[in-house]
Amino acid sequence: MRSINLFAMSTLSASLLVLSGQSFAHEDHHSMSMSEPQTQPVEDIPMDHSQHQKMSTAPQVVVEEKSVQPVQQVHSNLDDLDQDHKLDHQFDHKVDHAAHLKEHGGQIYQQTTLESKWLRNDNAQGALKSKLETRIGTDENKIFIKVHADKAESQQTEYDAKLLYSRNVADFWDVQAGIRYRLDPNREIDQDQVDAVLGLHGMVAYFFETDAYVYIGQDRQVSFNLETERDLLLTQKLIIQPYLDMNIVLSDDSNYAKKTGLNSVQLGLETRYEINKKVMPFMDVAYGYNKGVQETAWQKSSSSENAWVYGAGIRFKF
């Protein structure tokens, strides 16, 4: 019985001891948790927020400056490089264009043709006809100089000179404009005259080389002239050339007026032998029609006439 009491008391003592330990531990924990705010309050801790803000924002600003400024600079550099590339491309294009200009029709060339022939008609009347034609320029822009000199028997030489600017407007076709100067010393008045010239120079179908001009001068002198010719090769050196020369007078109130309408036409055949490309003798046979002139105070009216003409000549090209 005594042992039971002792065991019960020891058990009670151990229980009290355990309970008292838990309460003491709880109080210590509570005292420690309650004492922490008192011994180390949050507001008493020295916190420099400005420095923290500077430390936190300064790198951000630097990062923004480093991230924005280089991008703008890169874009600027790219624009400069692109502009330099464009300039280099334009420069290279100009250099290539200038280097290959001669290979693409940009060269300046010159050609001169000198021709002289003696022709006679059915009435045994002869005339010496000479022609000089020179052209200089590129394929697109050229200057033409054409001079004709006609001297009939027992008369003084008549001159006809044209200065033309020629502009290429299509394949094988040039538009020409300029002036014509005429001198006829056989007239008593109006020996020299100046006309405006507008026309076409080129090649029609079947390789007929063609010149078509409109002349406008004083005293309402308006006329149209057409010249066309075609080379037919019999051999490499022997060539025949049919040709047509036609003149239409639209109006003429001058002192030496010609009859209006189809005033003159000449249809011929030239046969030439090319010794080389610079020297070419030839023979010429043609049939001509002339309507005549009007009656004025300075001339008598003449009737139309037809005649065969034939002769020979030589042509030089250089």
C-alpha positions as CSV (number, residue, x, y, z in Angstrom):
1,M,0.0,0.0,0.0
2,R,2.8,2.2,0.9
3,S,4.6,1.4,-2.4
4,I,1.4,2.3,-4.2
5,N,1.3,5.7,-2.5
6,L,4.9,6.3,-3.3
7,F,4.3,5.5,-6.9
8,A,1.3,7.7,-7.1
9,M,3.1,10.6,-5.6
10,S,6.1,10.1,-7.8
11,T,3.7,10.0,-10.8
12,L,2.0,13.2,-9.6
13,S,5.3,14.9,-9.1
14,A,6.5,14.0,-12.6
15,S,3.2,15.3,-14.1
16,L,3.5,18.5,-12.2
17,L,7.1,18.8,-13.3
18,V,6.2,18.3,-16.9
19,L,3.3,20.8,-16.7
20,S,5.4,23.3,-15.0
21,G,8.2,22.9,-17.7
22,Q,5.7,23.5,-20.5
23,S,4.4,26.6,-18.9
24,F,7.8,27.8,-18.2
25,A,8.8,27.2,-21.8
26,H,5.7,28.9,-23.0
27,E,6.3,31.8,-20.8
28,D,9.9,32.1,-22.0
29,H,8.8,31.8,-25.6
30,H,6.2,34.4,-25.0
31,S,8.5,36.6,-23.1
32,M,11.1,36.4,-25.9
33,S,8.6,37.2,-28.5
34,M,7.2,40.0,-26.6
35,S,10.6,41.3,-25.7
36,E,11.9,41.5,-29.3
37,P,9.7,44.4,-30.3
38,Q,10.6,46.2,-27.1
39,T,14.3,45.6,-27.3
40,Q,14.6,46.1,-31.2
41,P,11.6,48.1,-32.6
42,V,11.3,48.4,-36.3
43,E,11.1,52.2,-36.3
44,D,14.2,52.5,-34.3
45,I,16.4,50.7,-36.9
46,P,18.2,53.3,-38.9
47,M,17.2,52.8,-42.6
48,D,18.6,55.2,-45.3
49,H,15.9,54.8,-47.9
50,S,17.3,57.6,-50.1
51,Q,20.5,55.7,-50.5
52,H,18.6,52.6,-51.2
53,Q,16.6,54.4,-53.8
54,K,19.7,55.8,-55.4
55,M,21.3,52.4,-55.3
56,S,18.3,50.8,-56.8
57,T,17.5,53.5,-59.4
58,A,21.0,54.6,-60.5
59,P,21.8,51.3,-62.1
60,Q,18.4,51.4,-63.7
61,V,19.1,54.9,-65.2
62,V,22.5,53.7,-66.4
63,V,20.9,50.6,-67.9
64,E,18.3,52.7,-69.7
65,E,20.9,55.1,-71.0
66,K,23.0,52.2,-72.1
67,S,20.0,50.5,-73.7
68,V,18.5,53.6,-75.4
69,Q,21.5,55.6,-76.5
70,P,23.3,52.8,-78.3
71,V,20.1,51.9,-80.3
72,Q,19.8,55.5,-81.5
73,Q,23.4,55.5,-82.4
74,V,23.1,52.2,-84.2
75,H,20.2,53.5,-86.2
76,S,22.1,56.6,-87.1
77,N,25.1,54.6,-88.1
78,L,22.9,52.3,-90.2
79,D,21.4,55.3,-91.9
80,D,24.9,56.7,-92.6
81,L,26.0,53.4,-94.0
82,D,22.9,53.1,-96.1
83,Q,23.4,56.7,-97.5
84,D,27.1,55.9,-98.2
85,H,26.0,52.7,-99.9
86,K,23.5,54.6,-102.1
87,L,26.2,57.2,-103.0
88,D,28.7,54.5,-103.8
89,H,26.1,52.7,-105.9
90,Q,25.3,55.9,-107.8
91,F,29.0,56.6,-108.3
92,D,29.6,53.1,-109.5
93,H,26.6,53.4,-111.8
94,K,27.9,56.6,-113.3
95,V,31.4,55.2,-113.7
96,D,30.0,52.1,-115.4
97,H,27.7,54.2,-117.6
98,A,30.6,56.4,-118.7
99,A,32.9,53.4,-119.2
100,H,30.3,51.6,-121.4
101,L,28.9,54.7,-123.1
102,K,30.9,54.2,-126.2
103,E,29.8,50.6,-126.5
104,H,26.1,51.6,-126.4
105,G,25.9,54.3,-129.1
106,G,27.3,57.2,-127.0
107,Q,30.4,57.7,-129.2
108,I,30.7,60.8,-131.4
109,Y,31.1,60.0,-135.1
110,Q,31.4,62.0,-138.3
111,Q,30.7,61.2,-141.9
112,T,31.1,63.3,-145.0
113,T,29.9,62.6,-148.5
114,L,31.1,64.6,-151.5
115,E,29.4,64.0,-154.9
116,S,29.6,65.5,-158.3
117,K,27.9,64.5,-161.5
118,W,27.3,65.8,-165.0
119,L,23.8,65.3,-166.5
120,R,22.4,66.1,-170.0
121,N,18.8,66.1,-171.1
122,D,17.1,65.3,-174.5
123,N,17.8,68.8,-175.7
124,A,21.6,68.3,-175.2
125,Q,21.5,70.8,-172.4
126,G,23.9,69.9,-169.6
127,A,24.2,70.8,-165.9
128,L,26.8,70.1,-163.3
129,K,25.4,69.1,-159.9
130,S,27.5,68.9,-156.8
131,K,26.5,67.9,-153.3
132,L,28.3,68.0,-149.9
133,E,26.7,66.4,-146.9
134,T,28.3,66.0,-143.5
135,R,27.0,64.8,-140.2
136,I,28.5,64.8,-136.7
137,G,27.2,63.6,-133.4
138,T,25.9,60.6,-131.5
139,D,23.1,58.2,-132.3
140,E,20.7,60.5,-130.5
141,N,21.8,64.0,-131.4
142,K,23.5,65.0,-134.6
143,I,24.2,68.1,-136.7
144,F,23.6,67.9,-140.5
145,I,25.1,70.2,-143.0
146,K,23.9,69.8,-146.6
147,V,25.1,72.0,-149.5
148,H,23.9,71.7,-153.1
149,A,25.4,73.6,-156.1
150,D,23.8,73.5,-159.5
151,K,25.2,75.1,-162.6
152,A,23.4,74.9,-165.8
153,E,25.0,75.8,-169.1
154,S,25.3,79.5,-169.8
155,Q,24.1,80.3,-166.2
156,Q,25.7,81.1,-162.9
157,T,25.8,78.6,-160.1
158,E,22.9,78.3,-157.7
159,Y,23.5,77.4,-154.1
160,D,21.3,75.7,-151.5
161,A,22.7,75.1,-148.0
162,K,20.9,73.6,-144.9
163,L,21.9,73.5,-141.3
164,L,19.9,71.0,-139.4
165,Y,19.7,69.6,-135.8
166,S,18.7,66.0,-135.8
167,R,17.1,64.2,-132.8
168,N,16.5,60.4,-132.8
169,V,12.9,59.7,-131.7
170,A,12.4,56.1,-132.8
171,D,14.2,53.2,-134.4
172,F,15.7,54.4,-137.7
173,W,14.0,57.8,-137.5
174,D,15.2,61.3,-136.7
175,V,13.3,64.6,-136.4
176,Q,15.2,67.4,-138.0
177,A,14.8,71.2,-137.7
178,G,16.9,74.1,-138.9
179,I,17.3,76.7,-141.7
180,R,18.0,76.8,-145.4
181,Y,19.9,79.5,-147.2
182,R,19.4,79.9,-151.0
183,L,21.4,82.0,-153.4
184,D,20.5,82.5,-157.0
185,P,22.7,85.1,-158.7
186,N,20.7,84.7,-162.0
187,R,17.8,86.7,-160.4
188,E,17.7,90.4,-160.5
189,I,16.1,90.7,-157.0
190,D,15.6,88.4,-154.1
191,Q,18.9,86.6,-154.9
192,D,19.3,85.2,-151.4
193,Q,16.6,83.9,-149.2
194,V,16.3,82.1,-145.8
195,D,13.7,79.4,-145.1
196,A,12.7,77.5,-142.0
197,V,13.1,73.7,-142.3
198,L,11.2,70.9,-140.4
199,G,11.4,67.3,-141.5
200,L,12.1,63.6,-140.9
201,H,15.2,61.6,-141.8
202,G,15.1,57.8,-141.6
203,M,14.4,54.5,-143.2
204,V,10.9,53.3,-144.2
205,A,9.9,49.7,-144.9
206,Y,12.1,47.7,-147.3
207,F,15.1,49.9,-146.4
208,F,14.2,53.0,-148.4
209,E,16.3,55.8,-146.9
210,T,14.0,58.8,-146.8
211,D,14.3,62.6,-146.3
212,A,11.0,64.5,-146.0
213,Y,11.1,68.3,-145.4
214,V,8.7,71.2,-145.2
215,Y,10.1,74.6,-146.1
216,I,8.6,77.9,-145.0
217,G,9.9,81.1,-146.4
218,Q,9.0,84.7,-147.1
219,D,6.2,85.7,-149.5
220,R,4.1,82.7,-148.3
221,Q,6.5,80.2,-149.8
222,V,5.6,76.8,-148.5
223,S,6.7,73.6,-150.1
224,F,7.3,69.9,-149.4
225,N,10.2,67.9,-150.7
226,L,10.6,64.1,-150.6
227,E,13.7,62.1,-151.4
228,T,13.9,58.4,-151.1
229,E,16.4,55.7,-152.3
230,R,17.2,52.1,-151.9
231,D,20.4,50.1,-152.5
232,L,20.1,46.7,-154.4
233,L,23.3,44.7,-154.4
234,L,24.1,42.8,-157.6
235,T,27.6,41.9,-156.2
236,Q,29.5,43.2,-153.2
237,K,30.8,46.0,-155.3
238,L,28.2,46.5,-158.1
239,I,25.1,48.2,-156.7
240,I,22.0,49.7,-158.3
241,Q,20.0,52.4,-156.5
242,P,16.5,53.4,-157.6
243,Y,15.6,56.8,-156.3
244,L,12.7,59.4,-156.2
245,D,13.0,63.2,-155.8
246,M,9.6,65.0,-155.6
247,N,8.7,68.6,-154.9
248,I,5.2,69.9,-154.1
249,V,4.5,73.6,-153.9
250,L,1.8,74.4,-151.4
251,S,1.8,78.2,-151.9
252,D,4.1,80.8,-153.4
253,D,3.6,84.6,-153.8
254,S,7.2,85.5,-154.4
255,N,8.5,87.4,-157.4
256,Y,9.8,84.2,-158.9
257,A,6.8,82.0,-157.9
258,K,6.5,78.4,-159.0
259,K,3.2,76.8,-160.0
260,T,1.5,75.1,-157.0
261,G,0.8,71.4,-156.8
262,L,3.2,68.7,-157.9
263,N,5.9,71.1,-159.3
264,S,8.7,68.6,-160.1
265,V,9.5,65.0,-159.9
266,Q,12.5,62.9,-160.9
267,L,12.6,59.1,-160.9
268,G,15.9,57.6,-161.6
269,L,18.3,54.6,-161.4
270,E,21.9,54.9,-160.3
271,T,24.4,52.2,-161.0
272,R,27.7,52.5,-159.1
273,Y,30.8,50.5,-158.6
274,E,32.5,50.7,-155.2
275,I,36.2,50.6,-155.7
276,N,36.2,50.8,-151.9
277,K,34.0,52.3,-149.3
278,K,35.5,55.7,-150.0
279,V,35.6,56.0,-153.8
280,M,32.5,55.1,-155.9
281,P,32.0,56.1,-159.5
282,F,28.5,55.8,-160.9
283,M,26.2,56.3,-163.9
284,D,22.7,57.9,-163.6
285,V,19.6,57.6,-165.8
286,A,16.3,59.4,-164.8
287,Y,13.0,60.6,-166.1
288,G,12.0,64.1,-165.0
289,Y,8.9,66.3,-165.0
290,N,8.7,70.0,-164.3
291,K,5.5,72.0,-164.1
292,G,7.0,75.4,-164.7
293,V,6.7,78.8,-163.1
294,Q,3.9,81.4,-162.7
295,E,3.9,84.7,-164.6
296,T,5.0,87.6,-162.4
297,A,6.5,91.1,-162.9
298,W,9.9,89.5,-163.0
299,Q,9.4,86.4,-165.1
300,K,7.3,84.9,-167.8
301,S,5.1,81.9,-167.4
302,S,6.5,78.5,-168.5
303,S,4.7,75.3,-169.4
304,S,5.4,71.9,-168.1
305,E,7.9,69.7,-169.7
306,N,9.1,66.1,-169.5
307,A,12.7,64.9,-170.3
308,W,15.1,62.1,-169.9
309,V,18.4,62.9,-168.2
310,Y,21.5,60.8,-168.1
311,G,25.1,61.2,-167.0
312,A,27.9,60.0,-164.8
313,G,29.6,61.1,-161.6
314,I,31.8,60.1,-158.7
315,R,31.1,60.0,-155.0
316,F,33.6,60.1,-152.1
317,K,32.9,59.2,-148.5
318,F,35.3,59.9,-145.6
